[in-house]
Amino acid sequence: MCATLEVLAQQPAVTPPVRVIIQDEKPSDPEMLFAIDPVPHLQLTAKGIMAYGIKVNQQNLNLEWMYNWFSIDGMVTYPGSNPTGRFLKQNQPLAKTRGDRPRIGHMSVWEFNKLTFTQEVEVVATRSQAGANRRLDAVMVRYLVENKDTVPHKVGVRPHWNDVLLHANRGASYAAPNHPNKLLDGVELKGDKVPDHVQLLQKPDLKDPGFVAHLTFNLGSGFERPNRVVLTRGGALTGDKWDAVVAPAAGNTGLVLFWDPKEIKPGGHRKMAYAFGQGIAPHPDGDGQIAIALTGSFEPGKLFTIAAQVMDPAQGQSLTLELTAGMERVEGKERQPVPAVDQEGNTMVLWKARVLNTGRFHLSVHSSTGLTQTKIITITGP
């Protein structure tokens, strides 16, 4: 948690001779209010062809490597298999964050003719559970495909796992929030049927699944989610090397994600991402999500503090405070730039305000990224 927010929360509030009820118009993510456990729980291993393997607390999440295949104008290939392509970078350290914090993981860049394929594999903190700190127990995999040619090219991306291994079980089961009370086996999820995440279960029992891993597909509007997810058996690729057979796992689970071929115009690009690990990954940096904390006195005429915490702020992000009639801002400009982040990637914008009389008020913080958080404050007399 951001240290400033901790201090504010610990300050004794003045007990006003009024009754105050504060509600969220739209609740903010509670995970944002918990710090990151600095100890990595995920162990990442890189291979020289954009493949990777992972373990969580030294327990396997896959038996073989996760491989990437690309469809380029109808030709299916993978990095290192085609003499026309060449690596510009292989498993290089990731650039630091805007707050100058190191990132765990690696990046590779493969060039094919005048197309470049950049892959970043980064260990990330996932959503907290039951008020615990967020754990570094998943990888976020980002792809950037750039067309530096003068003609368009049709490009698709297909990562796949031949064998999924969860704690020595090669026959892991699947479940998804849009298929409640059901195990998924030999299923293709397409289009709007692709959920925000898919669960991988060590045991085929929804009530007693053992170890549970997650594939996260909803990583914000800046990244395409896969348009097809095939939950199938190991080695289920078809003869054309691109598609996959949809079949029951039969004790040997496989998994294939598709960003099917799409035209990229000259100078254009595609950005895609997914995450894989124990927890559910939040949106990556750049979303600049916000959470509001209010402290102080809501007695008419006295001051209270508005603290807007920002997680992984976007470049140039600013926040604007909006108060309804009957409230007034006392300190802090109405619109403020988001300052530099702390060591956990969070930062904070502060205002002081007061209410002029009892009543029902709306307090909103608008982000330049399009996000808004609103508190509804109801103040009644004693």
Sine and cosine of phi, psi and omega as CSV:
sin_phi,cos_phi,sin_psi,cos_psi,sin_omega,cos_omega
0.00,0.00,0.58,-0.82,0.04,-1.00
-0.88,0.48,0.74,-0.68,-0.11,-0.99
-0.87,0.50,-0.62,0.78,-0.03,-1.00
-0.87,0.49,-0.65,0.76,0.00,-1.00
-0.90,0.43,-0.60,0.80,0.04,-1.00
-0.88,0.48,-0.69,0.72,-0.01,-1.00
-0.89,0.46,-0.70,0.72,0.00,-1.00
-0.88,0.47,-0.67,0.75,-0.05,-1.00
-0.92,0.38,-0.42,0.91,-0.05,-1.00
-1.00,0.03,-0.21,0.98,-0.01,-1.00
-0.94,0.35,0.71,-0.71,0.01,-1.00
-0.92,0.39,0.78,-0.62,0.01,-1.00
-0.98,0.18,0.57,-0.82,0.07,-1.00
-0.95,0.31,0.75,-0.66,0.00,-1.00
-0.99,0.15,0.95,-0.31,-0.09,-1.00
-1.00,0.06,0.43,-0.90,0.08,-1.00
-0.99,0.15,0.63,0.78,0.05,-1.00
-0.70,-0.72,0.30,-0.95,0.06,-1.00
-0.98,-0.21,0.77,-0.64,-0.10,-1.00
-0.83,-0.55,0.77,-0.63,0.12,-0.99
-0.85,-0.53,0.82,-0.57,0.01,-1.00
-0.90,-0.45,0.81,-0.58,0.00,-1.00
-0.81,-0.58,0.47,-0.88,0.12,-0.99
-1.00,0.00,0.80,-0.59,0.12,-0.99
-0.91,0.42,-0.65,0.76,0.11,-0.99
-0.66,-0.75,0.94,-0.35,-0.10,-0.99
-0.84,0.54,0.66,-0.75,0.08,-1.00
-0.99,0.13,0.24,-0.97,-0.02,-1.00
-0.91,0.41,0.88,-0.48,0.02,-1.00
-0.92,0.40,-0.42,0.91,-0.03,-1.00
-0.87,0.50,-0.47,0.88,-0.05,-1.00
-0.91,0.42,-0.36,0.93,-0.08,-1.00
-1.00,0.02,0.10,1.00,-0.01,-1.00
-0.90,-0.43,0.62,-0.78,-0.05,-1.00
-0.97,0.26,0.16,-0.99,0.02,-1.00
-0.99,-0.12,0.78,-0.62,0.15,-0.99
-0.91,0.42,0.87,-0.49,-0.11,-0.99
-0.95,0.32,-0.23,0.97,-0.03,-1.00
-0.99,0.12,0.87,-0.48,0.04,-1.00
-0.91,0.41,0.78,-0.62,0.08,-1.00
-0.99,-0.10,-0.15,0.99,0.00,-1.00
-0.94,-0.35,0.71,-0.71,0.04,-1.00
-0.94,-0.33,0.84,-0.54,-0.09,-1.00
-0.94,-0.34,0.74,-0.67,0.07,-1.00
-0.85,-0.53,0.73,-0.68,-0.05,-1.00
-0.96,-0.29,0.53,-0.85,0.12,-0.99
-0.87,-0.50,0.36,-0.93,-0.16,-0.99
-0.98,0.21,0.14,0.99,-0.01,-1.00
-0.84,-0.54,0.59,0.81,-0.02,-1.00
0.92,0.39,0.34,0.94,0.06,-1.00
-0.99,-0.14,0.37,-0.93,0.04,-1.00
-0.51,-0.86,0.32,-0.95,0.13,-0.99
-0.74,-0.67,0.49,-0.87,-0.02,-1.00
-0.69,-0.73,0.45,-0.89,0.17,-0.99
-0.73,-0.68,0.48,-0.88,0.15,-0.99
-0.89,-0.45,0.87,-0.50,-0.09,-1.00
0.77,0.63,0.70,0.72,0.07,-1.00
0.93,0.38,0.23,0.97,0.08,-1.00
-0.96,-0.29,0.74,-0.67,-0.08,-1.00
-0.90,0.43,0.61,-0.79,0.21,-0.98
-0.93,-0.36,-0.11,0.99,0.13,-0.99
-0.44,-0.90,0.54,-0.84,-0.04,-1.00
-0.99,0.12,-0.72,0.70,0.04,-1.00
-0.95,-0.32,-0.03,-1.00,0.02,-1.00
-0.95,0.32,0.41,-0.91,0.20,-0.98
-1.00,0.03,0.84,-0.54,-0.07,-1.00
-0.95,-0.31,0.44,-0.90,0.09,-1.00
-0.90,-0.44,0.76,-0.65,0.14,-0.99
-0.87,-0.50,0.51,-0.86,-0.01,-1.00
-0.82,-0.57,0.63,-0.78,0.16,-0.99
-0.97,-0.23,0.87,-0.49,-0.06,-1.00
-0.83,-0.56,0.96,-0.26,-0.01,-1.00
0.78,0.63,0.67,0.75,0.06,-1.00
1.00,-0.01,-0.22,0.98,0.05,-1.00
-1.00,-0.06,0.73,-0.68,-0.01,-1.00
-0.97,-0.25,0.81,-0.59,-0.06,-1.00
-0.49,-0.87,0.14,-0.99,0.11,-0.99
-0.71,-0.71,0.39,-0.92,-0.05,-1.00
-0.85,0.53,0.77,-0.63,0.01,-1.00
0.99,-0.10,-0.23,0.97,-0.05,-1.00
-1.00,-0.03,-0.32,0.95,-0.11,-0.99
-0.89,-0.45,0.83,-0.56,-0.04,-1.00
-0.90,0.43,-0.29,0.96,0.03,-1.00
-0.94,0.34,-0.49,0.87,-0.02,-1.00
-1.00,0.03,0.34,-0.94,0.05,-1.00
-0.49,-0.87,0.51,-0.86,0.05,-1.00
-1.00,0.09,0.78,-0.62,0.14,-0.99
-1.00,0.01,-0.54,0.84,0.07,-1.00
-0.57,-0.82,0.56,-0.83,0.08,-1.00
-0.71,-0.71,0.87,-0.49,0.12,-0.99
0.77,0.63,0.73,0.68,0.03,-1.00
-1.00,0.05,0.44,-0.90,0.03,-1.00
-0.85,0.52,0.53,-0.85,0.05,-1.00
-0.96,0.26,0.53,-0.85,0.09,-1.00
-0.89,0.45,0.50,-0.86,0.01,-1.00
-0.93,0.37,0.29,-0.96,0.05,-1.00
-0.95,0.31,0.13,-0.99,0.06,-1.00
-0.89,0.46,-0.38,0.92,0.06,-1.00
-1.00,0.00,0.22,0.97,0.05,-1.00
0.91,0.41,0.47,0.88,0.07,-1.00
-1.00,-0.05,0.64,-0.77,0.07,-1.00
-0.93,0.36,0.46,-0.89,0.05,-1.00
-0.89,-0.45,0.56,-0.83,-0.01,-1.00
-1.00,-0.07,0.83,-0.56,0.02,-1.00
0.60,-0.80,-0.34,-0.94,-0.05,-1.00
-0.45,-0.90,0.25,-0.97,0.05,-1.00
-0.67,-0.75,0.52,-0.86,0.03,-1.00
-0.70,-0.72,0.51,-0.86,0.04,-1.00
-0.77,-0.64,0.84,-0.54,0.02,-1.00
-0.90,-0.45,0.72,-0.69,-0.02,-1.00
-0.92,-0.38,0.75,-0.67,0.07,-1.00
-0.77,-0.64,0.93,-0.37,-0.14,-0.99
0.80,0.60,-0.89,-0.46,-0.02,-1.00
-0.92,-0.38,0.47,0.88,0.14,-0.99
-0.94,-0.34,0.67,-0.74,0.10,-0.99
-0.88,-0.48,0.67,-0.74,-0.01,-1.00
-0.88,-0.47,0.93,-0.35,0.02,-1.00
-0.96,-0.27,0.78,-0.62,0.05,-1.00
-0.85,-0.52,0.78,-0.63,0.14,-0.99
-0.91,-0.42,0.77,-0.63,0.07,-1.00
-0.88,-0.48,0.92,-0.38,-0.14,-0.99
-0.79,-0.61,0.73,-0.68,0.11,-0.99
-0.96,0.27,0.81,-0.59,-0.10,-0.99
-0.78,-0.63,0.37,-0.93,0.08,-1.00
-1.00,0.10,0.73,-0.69,-0.05,-1.00
-0.99,-0.16,0.04,-1.00,-0.06,-1.00
-0.90,0.44,0.62,-0.78,-0.03,-1.00
-0.98,0.21,0.38,-0.92,0.03,-1.00
-0.82,-0.57,0.73,-0.69,0.09,-1.00
0.79,0.61,0.64,0.77,0.08,-1.00
0.98,0.20,0.12,0.99,-0.01,-1.00
-0.98,0.18,0.29,-0.96,0.11,-0.99
-0.90,0.44,0.46,-0.89,0.06,-1.00
-0.95,0.31,0.63,-0.78,-0.08,-1.00
-0.95,-0.30,0.59,-0.81,0.12,-0.99
-0.99,0.14,0.99,0.11,-0.12,-0.99
-0.68,-0.74,0.43,0.90,0.09,-1.00
-0.52,-0.85,0.32,-0.95,0.16,-0.99
-0.93,-0.36,0.64,-0.77,0.16,-0.99
-0.97,-0.24,0.80,-0.60,-0.05,-1.00
-0.92,-0.38,0.89,-0.46,-0.01,-1.00
-0.92,-0.38,0.62,-0.78,0.08,-1.00
-0.85,-0.53,0.68,-0.73,0.16,-0.99
-0.79,-0.62,0.90,-0.43,0.05,-1.00
-0.95,-0.32,0.84,-0.53,-0.06,-1.00
-0.88,-0.47,0.71,-0.70,0.06,-1.00
-0.98,-0.18,0.96,-0.28,-0.01,-1.00
-0.98,-0.19,0.26,0.96,0.01,-1.00
-1.00,-0.01,0.10,-1.00,0.05,-1.00
-0.99,-0.12,0.00,1.00,0.03,-1.00
-0.80,-0.60,0.42,-0.91,0.01,-1.00
-0.95,0.30,0.41,-0.91,0.09,-1.00
-0.69,-0.72,0.54,-0.84,0.01,-1.00
-0.98,-0.20,0.89,-0.46,-0.17,-0.99
-0.75,-0.66,0.69,-0.73,0.12,-0.99
-0.76,-0.65,0.34,-0.94,-0.02,-1.00
-0.78,-0.62,0.71,-0.71,-0.01,-1.00
-0.64,-0.77,1.00,-0.10,0.18,-0.98
-0.99,0.16,0.53,-0.85,0.05,-1.00
-0.47,-0.88,0.42,-0.91,0.09,-1.00
-0.90,-0.44,0.88,-0.47,0.06,-1.00
-0.92,0.38,-0.64,0.77,-0.02,-1.00
-0.68,-0.73,0.85,-0.53,0.12,-0.99
-1.00,-0.04,0.72,-0.69,-0.01,-1.00
-0.77,-0.64,0.90,-0.43,0.07,-1.00
-0.91,-0.41,0.96,-0.27,0.04,-1.00
0.76,0.65,0.83,0.56,0.08,-1.00
0.97,0.25,0.07,1.00,0.03,-1.00
-0.97,-0.23,0.90,-0.43,0.01,-1.00
-1.00,0.08,-0.14,0.99,-0.04,-1.00
-0.94,-0.35,0.74,0.67,-0.03,-1.00
-0.87,0.50,0.49,-0.87,0.03,-1.00
-0.97,-0.22,0.24,-0.97,0.00,-1.00
-0.85,-0.53,0.45,-0.89,0.14,-0.99
-0.52,-0.85,0.35,-0.93,-0.03,-1.00
-0.53,-0.85,0.52,-0.85,-0.05,-1.00
-0.90,0.43,-0.41,0.91,0.02,-1.00
-1.00,-0.01,0.13,0.99,0.14,-0.99
-0.75,-0.66,0.93,0.37,-0.11,-0.99
-0.90,0.44,0.55,-0.83,0.09,-1.00
0.85,0.53,0.59,0.80,-0.05,-1.00
-0.54,-0.84,0.70,-0.71,0.16,-0.99
-1.00,0.06,0.64,-0.77,-0.04,-1.00
-0.96,-0.29,0.80,-0.60,-0.03,-1.00
-0.49,-0.87,0.87,-0.49,-0.07,-1.00
0.94,0.34,0.81,0.58,-0.11,-0.99
-0.74,-0.67,0.64,-0.77,0.15,-0.99
-0.93,-0.38,0.83,-0.56,0.05,-1.00
-0.97,-0.23,0.81,-0.59,-0.13,-0.99
-0.77,-0.63,0.52,-0.85,0.15,-0.99
0.84,0.55,-0.80,-0.60,-0.02,-1.00
-0.96,0.27,-0.02,1.00,0.09,-1.00
-1.00,0.05,-0.14,0.99,0.10,-1.00
-0.95,0.30,0.88,-0.47,-0.08,-1.00
-0.98,0.21,0.10,-0.99,0.07,-1.00
-0.90,0.44,-0.53,0.85,0.07,-1.00
-0.41,-0.91,0.33,-0.94,0.09,-1.00
-0.84,-0.54,0.66,-0.75,0.07,-1.00
-1.00,-0.09,0.62,-0.79,0.15,-0.99
-0.94,-0.34,0.84,-0.54,-0.12,-0.99
-0.95,-0.32,0.74,-0.68,0.04,-1.00
-0.90,0.43,-0.61,0.79,-0.01,-1.00
-0.86,-0.51,0.58,-0.82,-0.03,-1.00
-0.98,0.20,0.86,0.51,-0.05,-1.00
-0.57,-0.82,0.93,-0.37,-0.05,-1.00
-0.90,0.44,-0.47,0.89,0.00,-1.00
-1.00,0.04,-0.42,0.91,0.01,-1.00
-0.67,-0.74,0.95,0.33,-0.15,-0.99
-0.99,0.12,-0.10,1.00,-0.11,-0.99
0.94,0.34,-0.63,-0.77,0.03,-1.00
-0.93,0.36,0.69,-0.72,0.00,-1.00
-0.85,-0.53,0.81,-0.59,0.12,-0.99
-0.94,-0.34,0.26,-0.97,-0.04,-1.00
-0.72,-0.69,0.66,-0.76,0.25,-0.97
-0.96,-0.27,0.87,-0.49,-0.03,-1.00
-0.98,-0.21,0.78,-0.62,-0.02,-1.00
-0.93,-0.36,-0.40,0.91,-0.01,-1.00
-1.00,0.01,0.99,-0.12,-0.04,-1.00
-0.86,-0.51,0.53,0.85,0.10,-1.00
0.99,-0.12,0.26,-0.97,-0.08,-1.00
-0.94,0.34,-0.24,0.97,-0.01,-1.00
-0.98,0.20,-0.12,0.99,-0.06,-1.00
-0.75,-0.66,0.68,-0.73,0.13,-0.99
-0.93,0.36,0.70,-0.71,0.19,-0.98
-1.00,0.03,0.37,-0.93,0.00,-1.00
-0.86,0.51,0.60,-0.80,0.03,-1.00
-1.00,0.01,-0.18,0.98,0.10,-1.00
-0.57,-0.82,0.64,-0.77,0.10,-1.00
-0.75,-0.66,0.86,-0.52,-0.04,-1.00
-0.94,-0.35,0.90,-0.45,0.04,-1.00
-0.99,-0.17,0.95,-0.30,-0.26,-0.97
-0.56,-0.83,-0.34,-0.94,0.04,-1.00
-1.00,-0.09,0.26,-0.97,0.05,-1.00
-0.91,0.42,0.58,-0.81,0.04,-1.00
0.92,0.39,0.55,0.83,-0.13,-0.99
-1.00,-0.05,0.30,0.95,0.00,-1.00
-0.95,0.31,0.54,-0.84,-0.04,-1.00
-1.00,0.06,0.08,-1.00,-0.07,-1.00
-0.91,0.42,-0.40,0.92,0.02,-1.00
-0.98,0.18,0.01,1.00,0.05,-1.00
0.94,0.34,0.01,1.00,-0.01,-1.00
-0.94,-0.35,-0.78,0.63,-0.10,-1.00
-0.99,0.16,0.05,-1.00,-0.03,-1.00
-0.69,-0.73,0.60,-0.80,0.09,-1.00
-0.96,0.27,0.70,-0.71,0.09,-1.00
-1.00,-0.08,0.95,-0.30,-0.11,-0.99
-0.53,-0.85,0.47,-0.88,0.09,-1.00
-0.85,0.53,0.54,-0.84,-0.07,-1.00
-0.93,0.38,-0.60,0.80,0.00,-1.00
0.81,0.59,0.69,0.72,0.07,-1.00
1.00,0.09,0.03,1.00,0.00,-1.00
-0.66,-0.75,1.00,0.02,-0.17,-0.98
-0.98,0.18,0.68,-0.73,0.10,-0.99
-0.79,-0.61,0.23,-0.97,-0.09,-1.00
-0.46,-0.89,0.73,-0.68,0.00,-1.00
-0.69,-0.72,0.76,-0.65,0.06,-1.00
-0.94,-0.35,0.64,-0.77,-0.03,-1.00
-0.82,-0.58,0.80,-0.60,0.38,-0.92
-0.94,-0.33,1.00,-0.05,-0.14,-0.99
-0.88,0.47,0.38,-0.92,-0.08,-1.00
-0.81,0.59,0.69,-0.73,0.01,-1.00
-0.60,-0.80,0.59,-0.81,-0.03,-1.00
-0.94,0.33,0.72,-0.70,0.11,-0.99
-0.91,-0.42,0.87,-0.49,-0.03,-1.00
-0.96,0.29,0.31,-0.95,0.05,-1.00
-0.81,0.59,0.77,-0.64,-0.04,-1.00
0.99,0.17,-0.04,1.00,-0.03,-1.00
-1.00,-0.03,-0.02,-1.00,-0.04,-1.00
-0.39,-0.92,0.23,-0.97,0.19,-0.98
-0.80,-0.60,0.67,-0.74,0.07,-1.00
-0.86,-0.51,0.82,-0.57,-0.06,-1.00
-0.73,-0.68,0.40,-0.92,-0.01,-1.00
-0.30,-0.95,0.46,-0.89,0.20,-0.98
-0.48,-0.87,0.19,-0.98,0.06,-1.00
-0.73,-0.69,0.50,-0.86,-0.03,-1.00
-0.61,-0.79,0.77,-0.63,0.04,-1.00
0.20,-0.98,-0.35,-0.94,-0.03,-1.00
-0.97,0.25,-0.74,0.68,-0.08,-1.00
-1.00,-0.09,0.05,-1.00,0.08,-1.00
-1.00,0.00,0.81,-0.58,-0.06,-1.00
-0.98,0.17,0.66,-0.76,0.10,-0.99
-0.98,0.19,0.05,-1.00,0.08,-1.00
-0.87,0.48,0.60,-0.80,-0.03,-1.00
-0.95,0.33,0.08,-1.00,-0.02,-1.00
-0.86,0.52,0.48,-0.88,-0.05,-1.00
0.96,-0.29,-0.30,0.95,0.01,-1.00
-0.98,0.17,-0.50,0.87,0.09,-1.00
0.85,0.52,0.73,0.69,0.00,-1.00
-0.91,0.41,0.47,-0.89,-0.10,-1.00
-0.80,-0.60,0.49,-0.87,0.11,-0.99
-0.68,-0.73,0.65,-0.76,-0.09,-1.00
-0.95,-0.32,0.71,-0.71,0.15,-0.99
-0.84,-0.54,0.68,-0.73,0.00,-1.00
-0.88,-0.47,0.76,-0.65,0.04,-1.00
-0.67,-0.74,0.40,-0.92,0.04,-1.00
0.91,-0.40,-0.39,-0.92,-0.10,-1.00
-0.95,-0.32,0.72,-0.69,0.07,-1.00
-0.98,-0.22,0.25,0.97,0.13,-0.99
-0.92,0.39,0.74,-0.68,-0.02,-1.00
-0.76,0.65,0.77,-0.63,0.02,-1.00
1.00,-0.07,-0.28,0.96,0.00,-1.00
-0.99,-0.14,0.22,-0.97,-0.16,-0.99
-0.99,-0.13,0.57,-0.82,0.22,-0.98
-0.73,-0.68,0.36,-0.93,-0.06,-1.00
-0.95,-0.30,0.66,-0.75,0.09,-1.00
-0.94,-0.34,0.89,-0.46,0.01,-1.00
-0.90,-0.43,0.90,-0.43,0.02,-1.00
-0.97,-0.25,0.96,-0.28,0.03,-1.00
-0.99,0.11,0.69,-0.72,-0.02,-1.00
-0.87,-0.49,0.80,-0.61,0.01,-1.00
-0.98,-0.20,0.83,-0.56,-0.01,-1.00
0.76,0.65,0.93,0.36,-0.09,-1.00
-0.89,0.45,0.52,-0.85,0.06,-1.00
-0.97,0.24,0.37,-0.93,0.02,-1.00
-0.87,0.50,0.81,-0.58,0.04,-1.00
0.95,0.31,0.28,0.96,-0.05,-1.00
-0.93,0.37,0.61,-0.79,0.08,-1.00
-0.71,-0.71,0.35,-0.94,0.02,-1.00
-0.84,-0.54,0.60,-0.80,0.01,-1.00
-0.83,-0.55,0.77,-0.64,0.02,-1.00
-1.00,-0.04,0.76,-0.65,0.06,-1.00
-0.85,-0.53,0.82,-0.57,0.02,-1.00
-0.88,-0.48,0.66,-0.75,0.05,-1.00
-0.99,0.17,0.19,-0.98,0.00,-1.00
-0.84,0.54,0.62,-0.78,-0.06,-1.00
0.99,-0.14,-0.06,1.00,0.10,-1.00
-0.78,-0.63,0.48,-0.87,0.05,-1.00
-0.62,-0.79,0.60,-0.80,0.05,-1.00
-0.98,0.17,0.70,-0.71,-0.05,-1.00
-0.93,-0.37,-0.67,0.74,-0.01,-1.00
-0.74,-0.68,0.55,-0.83,0.01,-1.00
1.00,-0.04,0.72,-0.70,0.02,-1.00
-0.91,0.41,0.49,-0.87,0.00,-1.00
-0.83,0.56,-0.70,0.71,0.04,-1.00
-0.91,-0.41,0.80,-0.60,-0.05,-1.00
-0.76,-0.65,0.64,-0.77,0.13,-0.99
-0.94,0.34,0.53,-0.85,0.05,-1.00
-0.97,0.22,0.83,-0.56,-0.06,-1.00
-0.96,0.26,0.00,-1.00,-0.01,-1.00
-0.87,0.48,0.46,-0.89,-0.07,-1.00
-0.99,0.11,0.32,-0.95,0.10,-0.99
-1.00,0.00,-0.17,-0.98,-0.09,-1.00
-0.94,0.35,-0.26,0.96,0.03,-1.00
-0.99,-0.15,0.11,0.99,0.03,-1.00
1.00,0.10,0.21,0.98,-0.02,-1.00
-0.93,-0.37,0.33,-0.94,0.05,-1.00
-0.47,-0.88,0.06,-1.00,-0.14,-0.99
-0.52,-0.85,0.58,-0.81,0.12,-0.99
-0.88,-0.47,0.70,-0.72,-0.09,-1.00
-0.86,-0.52,0.59,-0.81,0.18,-0.98
-0.68,-0.73,0.35,-0.94,0.22,-0.97
-0.87,-0.49,0.62,-0.78,-0.03,-1.00
-0.53,-0.85,0.08,-1.00,0.09,-1.00
-0.51,-0.86,0.38,-0.92,0.13,-0.99
-0.99,-0.12,0.51,-0.86,-0.05,-1.00
-0.99,-0.14,-0.35,0.94,-0.03,-1.00
-0.31,-0.95,0.15,-0.99,0.07,-1.00
-0.96,0.27,0.30,-0.95,-0.01,-1.00
0.53,-0.85,-0.27,-0.96,-0.01,-1.00
-0.90,-0.44,0.81,-0.59,-0.13,-0.99
-0.77,-0.64,0.46,-0.89,0.14,-0.99
-0.93,-0.38,0.76,-0.64,0.07,-1.00
-0.86,-0.50,0.88,-0.48,-0.07,-1.00
-0.84,-0.54,0.61,-0.79,0.15,-0.99
-0.89,-0.45,0.88,-0.47,-0.02,-1.00
-0.97,-0.22,0.75,-0.66,0.06,-1.00
-0.99,-0.14,0.54,-0.84,0.06,-1.00
-0.91,0.42,-0.24,0.97,0.05,-1.00
-0.99,0.13,-0.08,1.00,0.02,-1.00
0.97,-0.24,-0.08,1.00,0.01,-1.00
-1.00,0.08,0.52,-0.85,0.07,-1.00
-0.65,-0.76,0.69,-0.72,0.15,-0.99
-0.86,-0.51,0.72,-0.70,-0.07,-1.00
-0.78,-0.63,0.72,-0.70,0.13,-0.99
-0.95,-0.31,0.68,-0.73,0.10,-1.00
-0.96,-0.26,0.88,-0.47,-0.11,-0.99
-0.91,-0.41,0.87,-0.49,0.03,-1.00
-0.93,-0.37,0.86,-0.52,-0.04,-1.00
-0.86,-0.51,0.85,-0.53,0.03,-1.00
-0.84,-0.55,0.37,-0.93,-0.02,-1.00
-0.94,0.35,0.20,-0.98,-0.05,-1.00
-0.92,0.40,0.00,0.00,0.00,0.00
